[in-house]
Amino acid sequence: MYSILLDQIKSDTKGYAEDLNRYDSVLDDTKKQIFELRKDTGIRHVFRDSVLRASFRPQLQRLRQKWKRADSLIKSVNVLIDNILARTSNNLLAINELKMQARGLIETIGSKAFTKESRYLWESRSSQRPQLFSGQFKKNLDSERKITLYYFTHSHYQLNLLVLCGLVFFLWVFFNFRSLKKFGKLATLQPFQFLYINALPFLASLLFILNIAPLFDLNAPVIYIDTIEFSLMVVLTFLFLKRHLQKNFISGSFL
């Protein structure tokens, strides 16, 4: 997951660098256009003629002030872009270094997969372990929270698409039932014995969304996958419990 996260951050950082380079090119073009004003024949003629210079003195003073303001603004923005570009380059170097570290850690996971995860029953418990475990647990929890927040910030469009798929499924079932009811063909559904799909498939649509959610991003954070699985378990429990309670109530009524 960390490698995937670093790849995403690297891609975003490269995008920022491209935007900054584009802004720098626009700023250079603006600087050239302002510099070309010095070569304008009309302005040069006004500056050379003392009579015209005296008659246009207020306008020339305002033009000089705007010139100085624009020049200082362009210089400050140019320095700001250069500083951000330098910081972006440093971030890219740091990301590449972190990717190398993550790759090295991934290579060591295979050898640790078959080692013991906890102490044996006959081994003594370390007194420092609870503190270390508590600190490591808080650190992992904070990391997972940051990763999840970053994930939802950059993948909200996938969630919108997921909800749209669920809405399409709901409307598809709803209008099919409506068409069959309109033409008096609901009896054609009896051989299929649908138990969990009806004319208003709210729970079925929710189950459909929860089942296809992992397919929209196979590299989602662990906490996201666990939340989806837990939600799916809750919905299925409610659905099965409701179905079996109705069945037991009907059986008890006949008895």
N, C-alpha and C positions, 0 to 999 in steps of 0.2 A: 504494500500500500504506500509506503514512503517513497519508493522509486516512482510509482505512478504520480504521486503528489509532486515530486520534484520535476518530473517531466512536464506536468501542467504549469508549474511555476516558471520553468524555463521557457515554455512556449509563450506565456503571458509576458515575461520579461523581454523576450525577443520582439514581441509586438509593440511593447512600450519603446524599445530602442528604434524600431522602424518609424513609429510616430514622431519621436524626437528628431530623427534625421530628416523627416519630411518637414517638420516645423523649422528646422535649421535652414533647409533649402528655401522655404518661403521667406524666411527672414533675410537671407542673402539676396534674394530677388528684390525684396523691398528696399534693401540698402542700395542696390544698384540703381533702382528707379529714382531714389532720392538723389543719388550722386549724379544721375543724368540731368537733373535740373540745373546743375552748374553749366552745362553745355547748351542750355536753351538760348537761342539767339535773341529772343525778346528780353529775357532777364539780363543777359549780358549787355544789351544795348541800353537798358535803363541804368545799369550801374556805371556805364561809361559816360553817359550824358549827364552833366551836372544839373541841367534844368529839369530833366525828367526825374532824376534822383531826388531833387528837392521837392517836386510836386507829389511824388509817391513816397515820401519819407515815412508817414505813419504806417502805410501798408508794408513797406520794407522792414520796418522795425518789428511788426507783428510776424512777418515771415521769418526774420532772424530768430525771434524767440521760439517759434514753432520748430524751426530747424534745430536749434539747440536741444529743445525738449525731445524731439524725435531721435536725435543722435544719442542722447543719454539713455533713452528708453531702449533703443536697439542694442546698445552696449550692455545694459543690465540684463536684458532678456537673453542675449547671446551668452553671457557668462553663466546665467542660470541653466540654460540648455546644456552647455558644456559640463557643468558640475553634475547635472542629472545623468548625462551620458556616461560620465566617469563612474558614478555610483552604480549605474546599470551594468557596466562592464565588470565592476567588482562583484556584483551580485551573481552574474553569470559564472564567474570564476568560482565563487563559493558554492554555487549549485552543482557545478561539475565535480568539485571536490567531494561534496556530500553524496553525489551519485556514486562515486567510486567507493566511498565508505559503505553505502547501502549495498552495493554489489558484493563487497567483501563480506558483509554480515549475512547476506543471503547464501553465500557459498558455505558458510559455517553452520547454517541451519540444518543441513542434511546430516551432518555428523552428530548434532545435538538432539535430533529427533528421537533417537533410540536410547538416549541416556535417561536416567531417573529424574523425575520432576520434583520429587519430595524425598525426605529422609526415610530410611527404613525404620521399622518399629523399634528395633534394638539400639538405634542411634540416639544419642542424647540431643536434646533441643538446644539450639544456640540462644543465648540471652539477647544477643543483638539482632536476631532475625526479625522479631516483631516490628521493631523500629524501622529496620531497613525495608521490610515488606510494606509497612504503612506508607513510607516515603515513596517507594517505587509505585505503589498503587495509586497514590495521588498524582504522581507525575504522569503515569499512563492514562489516567482518567482525564487530566488536563490536556494531554496531547490528543486523545480521541475527541475531546470536545472541540478543540481548535480545527482538527481535520474535518470533522463533520460540518462545522460552521463554514469552512472554506468550500467544502463539497456542495452544500446547498446554495452558497452564493454563486457558484459557477455552473450549476446544473439545474437551476430552477425551470429552464425551458423543458428539460426532460420530464420533470414532475407535471408541468402543464400538459405535455403530450400524453402522459400516462392518464391523467384525469380525463382528457379528451377521448382517449380510447375507451375508458369506462363509460363515459357518457354515450358514445356511439353504440356500445354494446347494450346499454339500457334502452336506448331508443329503438334499436333493432328488434329486441325482444318485445318491447311494448307495442310497437306498431304491427308486428306480426300477430300478436294475440288480438289486437284490435281488428285487424283485417279478417282473421278467422271468425271472430265473434260477429262481425258485420255480415258475413256471408253464411253464418250458421254452420261453420265447419269445426267447431271446437271438439267435436267428438272424434275427429281424425287424430287428435293428440293422445287419446286414451291408450292405444297400443304401445306408445313410447313410455308411459308411466313416469312422467316428469315429477320428481318429488321436491326439488328445490328451485324450480323455475316457475314463475307465475306471471300474471299480467303486469304486476309492478315488481320487477326483480331488483329490489334495492340491495338485499343481501347477496344475491348472485352477482350483481355488478361489482360490489365491494370485494367479493372473493376473486372475481376476474382481475380486478386491479392489483390485488395483493399477490396473485399468482404470477402475473407478467411483470411485476415491478423489478425483480432482479435482472430480467432480460434487457432492460433499458440501460443498465450500466453494470457490466460484469466485474468492474473494479471498484465498486462502491465501498465505503468504510464498513468496518465490522459492526459498529453500533447501528448503522442504517439497516443492514441485513438482519441483525437480531431483532430490531424493532418491527420490521416487516413480518418476520416469522412469528413473533409473539402476537402481533395483531391478527395474523391469519389463524393462529391457534385459538384466540379468544372468539373470533367470529365463527369458526367451525364449531367450537364448544357450544356457543349460544344456539347455533342452527340445529345441531344434533340434539341438544337438550330439549329444545322446543319441540322438535319432531317426535322424540321418544316420549316426552310427557303427554303430548296429544294422543299418541298410540296407546300408552298405558291407561290414560283416562277413558278412552273408548273401550278398551278391553275390560276395565273394571266396571263400566256401565252395563255391559252385556252380562257380566257375572252377577 
